[in-house]
Amino acid sequence: MRSELTELELIDNYLFRQLDQQQTQKVETNLLVDEAFAEKVEAQRTAHRLVRLYGRNATRNRFESIYQLLLNEPAFAGQLKSLI
């Protein structure tokens, strides 16, 4: 279990470009020669992408909720209409 966590940390550090040149070269070599490791890196890259997408959607939904609340405020709605 501990080695899996260490490997995940290494992959994260690689994906976030937090490794020095020597470590980066070692990871990139492993990507070429170890198909299972390459699959793990790609899975982690996909997970990062999904987390970012989820965060963007959550933020967008939060802003939409705030906007809808503000539209129900007469002063804000009036100001908004005066801009148009």
Summary of the structure (lengths in Angstrom):
residues: 84
radius of gyration: 22.3
end to end distance: 59.9
largest distance: 64.3
contacts: 181
relative contact order: 0.07
helix: 88%
strand: 0%
